[in-house]
Each structure stands twice: as C-alpha cells, then as structure tokens.
Amino acid sequence: MAVAARTYAVRLRGRHAAEGYDFCATTHCQHIELQSINARLEQAAAATLGEMLWYEGKPAFTCYTRDCGGRTEDGAAVWNVPEPYLKSHQDPYCEAAKWRWEANPQQIVTALRQSQLRTPEKVERVDVVARTPSGRAQTLVLQGPGGSVRVSAGAFRFALGRAFGWNLVASDSYQIHWPVFEGTGSGHGVGLCQRGADQMGAAGKTYREILAFYFPGSTLGVSGRGLAWQRLRGERITLLTTLPARDGTVLTLAERELATAAARMHADAPRDVEVRVYPDLDSFRNATGEPGWVAARTDGRRVHLQPVAVLRSHGALESTVRHEMCHVVVESQVAAALPVWFREGLTEYLSERGAHAMRAPSGDTDAAVRQRDSAAEARRAYEQSAGRVAELVARYGEAVVLSWVRSGLPADVKDASNVQAQRNKK
C-alpha cells in the first residue's frame, strides 16, 4: 500500500491545482485518516522510501480497491484508462465479501437529484442493461411512471454512497432481483485489492510479488522504469532509444564530438559510452530526477538526453551533445577531489559554451552548480565556473590547465579559491 499510494500521489499530483492544493482527503482522491497513522504504517513507508511502480518510464496509475470480489475490474471500464497492467483478471486471494441491499426507491431519487443526475419522479424498477467484461454492472435503466432513464452504474453507486453511506451499494458487482441488490466486493475493483493483498501477505508473499500480481507488466524502482529501449551500436558509443528512426542521427553526432573532445584533451576517447535519448520530458525527469530546464545529465560514461525534438526546438541538440561528450572525456581522466566548479567550467570551456562567460572569479560555486531549485542561479554558476577556467587558461596556458584534470589543482589555485569562497560567505 505504501508503494501504491506513493505512486498514485505522484501520478495524479495537482489534481486540485485550481484550488491551490494537490489532493482532497475524500474518496475522490485518497481517503486519509491521520489519527490512524501508527508506527507500523510509518515503518512501511520508510522501508520503501522513494519506491514507485513505473510503466514506460512514467509512474503507473496504481489505483486500489477495498475488495475486488474475486475478480479485478478493467481500468478502461471505470475511468477509460486502458493501461495493460490494469486488465481484469481473477483474484484467487480475495475471499469475496457478500452484501445485500433492499432498494428504497425514495433514497434512489433523493441521491440522484443531490448528485444532479436524471431520475424518474418515482423509481419503480432498476435493471442492468450493460455489463463490463468482468461482469460488473455498467449501465442501469431506471423505470418510472413516465418512462425510463439511463444512468451509469458507477454514477448510481457514488450518488447513493455520498448521500447515504457506502454500505448500501458497495460495488458494481451485483445482480438485481427487484427490489433486492445482491453483490460481492467493495469499491470499483480496479488495481490492487486490499483484501486480496492482505491474504497474499499472510501467505508469505513479498510486497514485490503482490504488486506484480495486481499491476502486471509494471516495474518497481526509485526512478523511471519500463522503457522499451532499442540499441544502436557505434565504434565507441551505444545509443539507447525508443525511437531509432528519429534518434539515430544522435549516434553519429556523439561519435564525432567524443573524438573531438578526446583530441582536445590529448586523451584516448573512452569506449563503452552509453547515450540514452528519452522519448518525452516526463520519462527524462523521472529517470534522472532532473528538472525540465536541465537538457542532459552525465554519470561517468552514461549520458541521459532530453528528447531530440525538444533539444532541436531550442537549437540546442549539437551544443548539448558536444557538452556531454566533453563531460565524458573529462570525467574519464579526472583526479580525485577535483572541485565540481573546475570540472563543469572546463567542460563549458572545451565545448565553447562558455565563450561569453563571466570573467570575474566569484569563489567556490560547487553548491550553486549542484542545486536544482533555480535555473537562473545554475546558469550564473556555470558561467562563473567557465569564466574562472578561462582566466586560469589565460594565466597558465591551456596545456597546463588541462593537465590538472589528471594531477589535481595546484596549491596556489586551491588557496585562491578558498580565500574567495570565504570572502563570499562574509
């Protein structure tokens, strides 16, 4: 439940943005009873910290229900969410709860009117005229003296629940022998069945096995999972993409820029470099944790790129690939404890993105380079880093500055940076 609720919250964040908050505390979003939180629940949340379910690089729609009645419902039948991991299937772990309600015609009229749904003046009979593939009621016909009215079974159940409590028509899985409704289960039936999951846990199943049973095909992890990567191999680089026809040109571009960066550094071009081009901004952000204004991220020899279409729209595809390939070469040669500002500044310098950088040194900008709260602050930090490297090149020469990548910064440069950093703090 910790993983499902966390994923659901991330997937549907901003549902009440117009009102100034993300979620309400009712069944419309996620019903919550703060007074019921205990150490066991806090431990479950802490033990799965950051873990979510993913599908094709995005948080899955991890809805859940109290009791599926022995068969889960299809997501497309309830919310028009045709996700493959929300297909209806048998649930042998759910010991279906049975319920019975003898309909009160006046309650039906009152509830539907309160929910602003059409209703006969007097309800003389209710029939199920359409069912979902799982067998649940989908469409009802309400018969009255002046004719009939059609209403969705879900809207009917919610109207009664809001007006008179959720124990009248507990689910859409029922038969009608007017005026008696006889059914099983409780809730919409889609996704994780809480009753069935409880029984799976009691039988020794792990939370991973439970989630895999109720959301088959999704992937558990702390960052984006589930993209169908295809590999395109070059001489030194492997390109991973979900759209090879669109992204294939990036491989040639990256191979060229890697060789250029290595020659500039007087180093051998690294091999086994991996470049991942994401199909959309959401999957890039989910996989890297970076905000949308960060065009790419390099971790050692793995490069993560925003979608090619996005980079091209900003005229930034070539400059971004050039910058990241310089990063790869620098990081493959870097000495231990080399400051972030120097590594980033040198990469900007080598890729010529820092040609108009700020020339005045401004102390140690490592924290500003690392932060992701402000795009403007990050740009200033990169410009300052590039400016400081440019000043060092002007003073000591490019060959000497490049040699510091392997040997580390000399003491006089370190001392100057530390003195300036202390001045800035004051």
C-alpha positions as CSV (number, residue, x, y, z in Angstrom):
1,M,0.0,0.0,0.0
2,A,2.9,2.4,0.7
3,V,4.2,1.9,-2.8
4,A,0.8,2.1,-4.4
5,A,-0.3,5.2,-2.5
6,R,3.0,7.0,-3.2
7,T,2.9,6.2,-6.9
8,Y,-0.8,7.2,-7.2
9,A,0.1,10.5,-5.5
10,V,2.9,11.3,-7.9
11,R,0.9,10.2,-11.0
12,L,-2.1,12.4,-10.1
13,R,-0.2,15.3,-8.4
14,G,-2.0,18.6,-9.0
15,R,-5.5,17.1,-9.3
16,H,-6.9,20.1,-7.3
17,A,-4.3,22.7,-8.5
18,A,-7.1,25.2,-9.3
19,E,-8.0,25.2,-5.6
20,G,-4.4,25.6,-4.5
21,Y,-3.6,22.0,-3.4
22,D,-2.9,18.6,-4.9
23,F,-5.5,16.2,-3.3
24,C,-8.6,16.2,-1.2
25,A,-8.9,13.8,1.7
26,T,-12.1,12.1,0.4
27,T,-12.6,9.0,-1.9
28,H,-12.4,11.4,-4.8
29,C,-8.6,11.4,-4.4
30,Q,-7.2,9.5,-1.4
31,H,-9.2,9.0,1.7
32,I,-6.9,9.6,4.7
33,E,-7.4,9.3,8.4
34,L,-4.4,11.0,10.1
35,Q,-5.4,9.7,13.5
36,S,-5.0,6.1,12.3
37,I,-1.3,6.5,11.4
38,N,0.8,4.3,13.6
39,A,4.4,3.1,13.9
40,R,3.7,0.1,11.6
41,L,2.5,2.3,8.8
42,E,5.4,4.7,9.2
43,Q,7.8,1.7,9.1
44,A,6.2,0.5,5.8
45,A,6.6,4.0,4.2
46,A,10.2,4.3,5.4
47,A,11.1,0.7,4.3
48,T,10.0,1.5,0.7
49,L,11.2,5.1,0.7
50,G,11.2,6.5,-2.9
51,E,10.0,3.3,-4.5
52,M,7.2,3.5,-7.0
53,L,5.7,1.5,-9.8
54,W,6.7,2.5,-13.4
55,Y,5.4,1.8,-16.8
56,E,7.2,3.1,-19.9
57,G,9.2,5.5,-17.8
58,K,6.3,7.1,-16.1
59,P,4.5,6.5,-12.7
60,A,1.8,3.9,-13.2
61,F,-1.8,4.5,-12.4
62,T,-1.8,2.5,-9.1
63,C,-5.4,2.6,-8.0
64,Y,-6.7,0.3,-5.3
65,T,-9.9,-1.0,-4.0
66,R,-11.1,-2.5,-0.7
67,D,-12.4,-5.8,-2.1
68,C,-12.5,-6.9,-5.8
69,G,-15.0,-9.7,-5.1
70,G,-12.7,-12.3,-6.6
71,R,-12.1,-10.6,-10.0
72,T,-10.4,-7.3,-10.6
73,E,-12.0,-4.8,-12.9
74,D,-10.5,-3.4,-16.2
75,G,-9.3,0.2,-15.8
76,A,-10.8,1.1,-19.2
77,A,-14.3,0.2,-17.9
78,V,-14.2,2.6,-15.0
79,W,-12.1,5.6,-16.0
80,N,-11.3,5.0,-19.6
81,V,-7.7,4.2,-18.6
82,P,-6.7,1.3,-20.9
83,E,-3.4,0.6,-19.3
84,P,-2.2,-3.0,-20.0
85,Y,-1.3,-3.5,-16.3
86,L,-5.0,-2.8,-15.3
87,K,-6.7,-5.6,-17.2
88,S,-9.4,-7.6,-15.4
89,H,-8.2,-10.9,-14.0
90,Q,-9.2,-13.5,-11.5
91,D,-8.0,-12.9,-7.9
92,P,-7.9,-16.2,-6.0
93,Y,-6.6,-14.5,-2.9
94,C,-9.7,-12.3,-2.4
95,E,-12.3,-14.0,-0.3
96,A,-15.2,-12.1,-1.7
97,A,-17.4,-10.3,0.8
98,K,-21.1,-10.7,0.0
99,W,-23.7,-7.9,0.6
100,R,-27.4,-7.4,0.1
101,W,-29.5,-4.2,-0.2
102,E,-33.2,-3.9,-0.4
103,A,-33.7,-0.8,-2.5
104,N,-35.5,2.2,-1.2
105,P,-37.0,4.0,-4.3
106,Q,-37.2,7.3,-2.5
107,Q,-33.5,7.0,-1.4
108,I,-32.6,6.5,-5.1
109,V,-34.5,9.6,-6.3
110,T,-33.0,11.7,-3.5
111,A,-29.5,10.6,-4.1
112,L,-29.5,11.1,-7.8
113,R,-31.0,14.5,-7.5
114,Q,-28.4,15.5,-5.0
115,S,-25.7,14.5,-7.5
116,Q,-27.6,16.3,-10.3
117,L,-28.3,13.1,-12.2
118,R,-31.5,12.5,-14.2
119,T,-34.1,10.3,-12.4
120,P,-37.8,9.5,-12.8
121,E,-40.1,11.2,-10.4
122,K,-40.7,7.8,-8.9
123,V,-38.4,4.7,-9.3
124,E,-40.5,1.6,-9.9
125,R,-37.7,-0.7,-11.0
126,V,-33.9,-0.8,-11.8
127,D,-32.4,-3.1,-14.4
128,V,-28.8,-3.8,-15.5
129,V,-28.7,-3.4,-19.3
130,A,-25.0,-3.5,-19.9
131,R,-22.1,-5.1,-18.1
132,T,-18.3,-4.7,-18.2
133,P,-16.1,-7.6,-19.4
134,S,-15.6,-8.6,-15.7
135,G,-19.3,-8.9,-15.3
136,R,-19.9,-5.7,-13.3
137,A,-22.9,-3.5,-13.9
138,Q,-22.0,-0.8,-16.4
139,T,-25.4,0.8,-17.4
140,L,-28.7,0.8,-15.5
141,V,-32.2,1.7,-16.6
142,L,-34.5,3.3,-14.0
143,Q,-38.1,2.7,-14.8
144,G,-40.8,5.2,-13.7
145,P,-44.4,6.1,-14.4
146,G,-43.4,8.5,-17.2
147,G,-40.8,6.4,-18.9
148,S,-37.2,5.3,-18.2
149,V,-33.8,6.9,-17.6
150,R,-30.4,5.5,-18.2
151,V,-27.5,6.1,-15.8
152,S,-24.1,4.6,-15.4
153,A,-23.7,2.1,-12.6
154,G,-20.7,3.9,-11.2
155,A,-22.6,7.3,-11.0
156,F,-25.5,5.5,-9.4
157,R,-23.3,3.9,-6.7
158,F,-21.4,7.1,-6.0
159,A,-24.6,9.1,-5.7
160,L,-26.0,6.6,-3.1
161,G,-22.7,6.5,-1.3
162,R,-22.4,10.2,-1.0
163,A,-25.9,10.6,0.2
164,F,-26.5,7.6,2.5
165,G,-23.2,5.9,3.0
166,W,-21.1,3.4,1.1
167,N,-22.6,0.3,2.7
168,L,-25.8,0.4,0.5
169,V,-24.4,-0.5,-2.9
170,A,-20.9,-1.5,-2.0
171,S,-19.7,-2.3,-5.5
172,D,-20.9,-2.6,-9.2
173,S,-20.7,-6.4,-9.0
174,Y,-24.3,-7.4,-8.3
175,Q,-27.5,-8.9,-9.6
176,I,-30.8,-7.2,-9.2
177,H,-33.9,-9.1,-8.2
178,W,-36.0,-6.0,-7.8
179,P,-36.1,-4.5,-5.3
180,V,-33.1,-6.5,-3.9
181,F,-29.5,-5.9,-4.9
182,E,-27.2,-8.9,-4.2
183,G,-23.5,-8.4,-4.8
184,T,-19.9,-9.1,-3.9
185,G,-16.9,-6.9,-3.2
186,S,-16.5,-3.3,-2.2
187,G,-15.3,-0.4,-4.3
188,H,-14.5,-0.1,-8.0
189,G,-12.4,-3.2,-8.2
190,V,-9.6,-1.8,-10.3
191,G,-5.9,-2.4,-9.4
192,L,-4.8,-3.6,-6.0
193,C,-7.4,-5.4,-4.0
194,Q,-6.7,-4.6,-0.3
195,R,-8.4,-7.8,0.9
196,G,-6.5,-10.0,-1.6
197,A,-3.2,-8.2,-0.9
198,D,-3.7,-8.8,2.8
199,Q,-4.2,-12.5,2.2
200,M,-1.2,-12.7,-0.1
201,G,0.9,-11.1,2.7
202,A,-0.4,-13.5,5.2
203,A,0.6,-16.4,2.9
204,G,4.2,-15.1,2.8
205,K,4.2,-13.2,-0.5
206,T,6.6,-10.2,-0.6
207,Y,5.4,-6.7,-1.5
208,R,7.2,-7.1,-4.8
209,E,5.2,-10.2,-5.6
210,I,1.9,-8.6,-4.5
211,L,2.5,-5.5,-6.7
212,A,3.5,-7.7,-9.6
213,F,0.3,-9.7,-9.3
214,Y,-2.0,-6.6,-9.2
215,F,-0.1,-4.5,-11.7
216,P,1.5,-7.0,-14.1
217,G,4.0,-5.5,-16.5
218,S,4.9,-2.5,-14.3
219,T,8.3,-2.2,-12.8
220,L,9.3,-1.4,-9.3
221,G,12.1,1.2,-8.7
222,V,13.1,4.6,-7.4
223,S,13.4,6.2,-10.9
224,G,11.8,5.7,-14.3
225,R,11.5,2.1,-15.4
226,G,9.9,0.2,-18.2
227,L,11.0,1.9,-21.4
228,A,11.4,-0.4,-24.4
229,W,15.0,0.5,-25.3
230,Q,16.5,-0.4,-28.6
231,R,20.3,-0.4,-29.0
232,L,22.2,1.2,-31.9
233,R,25.9,0.5,-31.7
234,G,28.7,2.7,-32.9
235,E,32.5,2.4,-32.6
236,R,32.7,3.7,-29.0
237,I,29.1,4.6,-28.2
238,T,25.9,2.6,-27.8
239,L,22.8,4.7,-28.3
240,L,19.6,3.6,-26.4
241,T,16.4,5.0,-27.8
242,T,12.7,4.0,-28.1
243,L,12.5,5.8,-31.5
244,P,15.5,4.7,-33.5
245,A,14.3,6.2,-36.8
246,R,14.1,9.6,-35.2
247,D,17.1,9.5,-32.9
248,G,19.6,7.5,-34.9
249,T,21.5,10.7,-36.1
250,V,22.5,11.4,-32.5
251,L,24.9,8.4,-32.6
252,T,26.9,9.9,-35.5
253,L,26.9,13.3,-33.8
254,A,28.0,11.8,-30.4
255,E,30.8,9.7,-32.0
256,R,32.2,12.8,-33.7
257,E,32.0,15.0,-30.7
258,L,33.6,12.4,-28.5
259,A,36.6,12.1,-30.8
260,T,36.9,15.9,-31.0
261,A,36.8,16.2,-27.2
262,A,39.4,13.5,-26.7
263,A,41.7,15.1,-29.2
264,R,41.4,18.4,-27.5
265,M,42.2,16.8,-24.2
266,H,45.1,14.8,-25.7
267,A,43.5,11.7,-24.4
268,D,42.2,8.4,-25.8
269,A,38.5,8.5,-26.5
270,P,36.7,6.4,-23.9
271,R,34.9,3.3,-25.0
272,D,31.7,1.7,-23.8
273,V,30.0,5.1,-23.6
274,E,26.2,4.9,-23.4
275,V,23.8,7.6,-24.6
276,R,20.1,7.4,-23.6
277,V,17.7,9.5,-25.6
278,Y,14.3,9.7,-23.7
279,P,11.0,9.7,-25.7
280,D,9.5,12.6,-23.6
281,L,10.2,15.1,-20.9
282,D,8.4,13.1,-18.2
283,S,10.5,10.0,-18.7
284,F,13.7,12.0,-18.7
285,R,12.7,13.7,-15.4
286,N,11.5,10.5,-13.8
287,A,14.7,8.6,-14.7
288,T,17.2,11.3,-13.8
289,G,15.5,13.3,-11.1
290,E,16.4,16.5,-13.1
291,P,14.1,19.4,-13.7
292,G,12.9,20.1,-17.2
293,W,15.3,23.0,-17.7
294,V,18.3,20.6,-17.5
295,A,18.9,19.4,-21.0
296,A,21.1,16.4,-20.2
297,R,22.9,14.6,-17.4
298,T,26.1,12.6,-17.5
299,D,27.1,10.0,-14.9
300,G,30.5,8.7,-15.7
301,R,30.2,7.2,-19.2
302,R,26.4,7.2,-19.3
303,V,24.7,10.2,-20.8
304,H,20.9,11.0,-20.4
305,L,19.4,13.3,-23.1
306,Q,16.1,15.0,-23.3
307,P,14.0,14.2,-26.4
308,V,15.7,15.1,-29.6
309,A,12.6,17.1,-30.7
310,V,12.8,19.2,-27.6
311,L,16.6,19.9,-27.9
312,R,16.1,20.8,-31.6
313,S,13.3,23.1,-30.9
314,H,15.7,25.1,-28.7
315,G,18.5,24.9,-31.2
316,A,20.5,23.0,-28.6
317,L,21.0,19.5,-29.9
318,E,24.5,19.8,-31.2
319,S,25.8,22.0,-28.4
320,T,24.2,19.7,-25.7
321,V,25.8,16.6,-27.3
322,R,29.1,18.4,-27.6
323,H,29.0,19.5,-23.9
324,E,28.1,16.0,-22.7
325,M,30.8,14.3,-24.7
326,C,33.4,16.8,-23.2
327,H,32.0,15.8,-19.9
328,V,32.6,12.1,-20.6
329,V,36.2,12.7,-21.6
330,V,36.9,15.0,-18.6
331,E,35.3,12.5,-16.2
332,S,37.3,9.6,-17.6
333,Q,40.5,11.5,-16.8
334,V,39.5,13.3,-13.6
335,A,41.6,13.2,-10.5
336,A,40.1,12.5,-7.1
337,A,38.7,15.5,-5.2
338,L,38.8,17.8,-8.3
339,P,36.2,20.6,-7.5
340,V,32.9,20.5,-9.3
341,W,33.3,24.1,-10.4
342,F,36.5,23.2,-12.2
343,R,35.1,20.1,-13.9
344,E,32.0,21.9,-15.0
345,G,33.9,25.1,-16.0
346,L,36.4,23.1,-18.0
347,T,33.6,21.3,-19.8
348,E,32.0,24.6,-20.7
349,Y,35.3,25.9,-21.9
350,L,36.1,22.9,-24.0
351,S,32.6,22.8,-25.6
352,E,32.8,26.6,-26.2
353,R,29.5,27.1,-24.5
354,G,31.4,29.4,-22.1
355,A,32.6,31.8,-24.7
356,H,30.7,34.6,-23.2
357,A,31.1,33.5,-19.6
358,M,31.5,35.9,-16.7
359,R,35.2,36.6,-16.3
360,A,35.3,37.7,-12.7
361,P,36.1,34.9,-10.2
362,S,33.4,34.5,-7.6
363,G,34.7,31.9,-5.2
364,D,33.7,28.3,-4.8
365,T,30.5,27.8,-6.8
366,D,30.2,24.0,-6.2
367,A,26.9,24.3,-4.3
368,A,25.4,26.6,-6.9
369,V,26.3,24.3,-9.7
370,R,24.8,21.3,-7.9
371,Q,21.5,23.0,-6.9
372,R,18.3,22.4,-9.0
373,D,16.0,24.9,-7.4
374,S,16.8,27.8,-9.7
375,A,17.7,27.7,-13.4
376,A,18.9,31.3,-13.3
377,E,21.3,30.6,-10.4
378,A,22.6,27.4,-12.1
379,R,23.3,29.4,-15.3
380,R,25.2,32.0,-13.4
381,A,27.2,29.3,-11.6
382,Y,28.1,27.6,-14.9
383,E,29.1,31.0,-16.4
384,Q,31.2,31.8,-13.4
385,S,32.9,28.4,-13.5
386,A,33.7,28.8,-17.2
387,G,35.0,32.3,-16.6
388,R,37.3,31.1,-13.8
389,V,38.7,28.4,-16.1
390,A,39.2,30.9,-18.9
391,E,41.2,33.1,-16.6
392,L,43.3,30.2,-15.5
393,V,44.0,29.3,-19.1
394,A,45.0,32.9,-19.9
395,R,47.4,32.9,-16.9
396,Y,48.9,29.4,-17.1
397,G,48.2,28.2,-20.6
398,E,45.6,25.6,-21.9
399,A,48.0,22.6,-21.8
400,V,48.9,23.3,-18.1
401,V,45.2,23.7,-17.1
402,L,44.3,20.5,-18.9
403,S,47.0,18.6,-17.1
404,W,45.3,19.5,-13.8
405,V,42.4,17.2,-14.7
406,R,44.8,14.2,-14.0
407,S,47.0,15.7,-11.4
408,G,44.6,17.9,-9.4
409,L,44.6,21.7,-8.8
410,P,47.9,23.2,-7.7
411,A,48.0,24.6,-4.1
412,D,48.0,28.2,-5.2
413,V,44.8,27.8,-7.3
414,K,43.1,25.9,-4.4
415,D,44.2,28.6,-1.9
416,A,42.9,31.4,-4.1
417,S,39.6,29.6,-4.5
418,N,39.2,29.0,-0.8
419,V,40.1,32.6,0.1
420,Q,37.5,33.9,-2.4
421,A,34.9,31.5,-1.1
422,Q,35.4,32.7,2.5
423,R,35.0,36.3,1.3
424,N,31.8,35.5,-0.4
425,K,30.4,33.9,2.7
426,K,31.1,37.0,4.7
